[in-house]
Amino acid sequence: MANIVLIETGEDKARPNPINRGNAAPPFALENLAGYLKTFEDAKPDEQRNSVRIIVQEQLKKEEIPNYDGEDIRISSEVISEMIQTMEDPVIVGIRAVSPLFIDALDVARKVKEARPGAKVVIGGYHASSAVELEEGTFTTLLYKSRKYNQWENDLKAKHPGIQLVDCFVAGEGEQVLKELVDIWTEPENIGKTNSEVLSDVPGVTFRDIDTNKEVVNPDLFRLGEIKEGRKFYDASIYRKITIPIRDKEGKVASLREI
């Protein structure tokens, strides 16, 4: 059973309470992804069911959290890393990033990979979609031109040869693509295979070939409107929860709680 974690990046700053749906917008995009995955997971036997969680990078005041008597919670990239460490393998992390927060998303990916080198990390959202370009009939991407990306990936490789900061990026609508990635990365026969070996036919993904260091861009974006008639649609409202850390007396993350 895999632990699937969907992360809404932010700046760790206090903002309107996301739990009170009347006063602030919830992470709708991630709720859609989680709701889509959950429809498939709920159809599986309990022992085969993957868990799906949403983490929002922000600050929460203690009075905003139901049935909670701890301190205010600041969910930084470091705290997210602590939360990830409480989970059993395999861990699949999806990070949503808009352009102004792309470096923040990379920082979350870096902290996750430092804590769990074997975790799979995928970044989607507006930035990943808008960074794909068509040049002289060939699709290219600007995603790997980030100096921070290459610096942090090289730092990781110095400790863990063969590791990648981000396993792939997703352009376009991510519901079915994410499900396909989960299916691929949880398939026992794919354990130990490189991303180049398993992601080449996945629509809308961009990744870097681990052997050649070249970018591979698959432009075949999936659109929800293309779902065939008769396909079961999902209700995003079936997954409207965020996950917070619960610490023990020593200040360590002891458990996770959905609210």
Secondary structure as GFF3:
##gff-version 3
##sequence-region A 1 259
A	DSSP	beta_strand	3	8	.	.	.	ID=ss1
A	DSSP	alpha_helix	28	41	.	.	.	ID=ss2
A	DSSP	three_ten_helix	46	48	.	.	.	ID=ss3
A	DSSP	beta_strand	51	56	.	.	.	ID=ss4
A	DSSP	beta_strand	59	60	.	.	.	ID=ss5
A	DSSP	three_ten_helix	62	64	.	.	.	ID=ss6
A	DSSP	beta_strand	73	74	.	.	.	ID=ss7
A	DSSP	alpha_helix	77	85	.	.	.	ID=ss8
A	DSSP	beta_strand	91	96	.	.	.	ID=ss9
A	DSSP	three_ten_helix	99	101	.	.	.	ID=ss10
A	DSSP	alpha_helix	102	115	.	.	.	ID=ss11
A	DSSP	beta_strand	120	124	.	.	.	ID=ss12
A	DSSP	alpha_helix	126	130	.	.	.	ID=ss13
A	DSSP	beta_strand	132	135	.	.	.	ID=ss14
A	DSSP	beta_strand	138	141	.	.	.	ID=ss15
A	DSSP	three_ten_helix	143	145	.	.	.	ID=ss16
A	DSSP	alpha_helix	147	159	.	.	.	ID=ss17
A	DSSP	beta_strand	168	170	.	.	.	ID=ss18
A	DSSP	alpha_helix	175	185	.	.	.	ID=ss19
A	DSSP	three_ten_helix	188	190	.	.	.	ID=ss20
A	DSSP	alpha_helix	195	198	.	.	.	ID=ss21
A	DSSP	beta_strand	205	208	.	.	.	ID=ss22
A	DSSP	beta_strand	215	217	.	.	.	ID=ss23
A	DSSP	three_ten_helix	224	226	.	.	.	ID=ss24
A	DSSP	three_ten_helix	236	238	.	.	.	ID=ss25
A	DSSP	beta_strand	243	247	.	.	.	ID=ss26
A	DSSP	beta_strand	253	258	.	.	.	ID=ss27
###
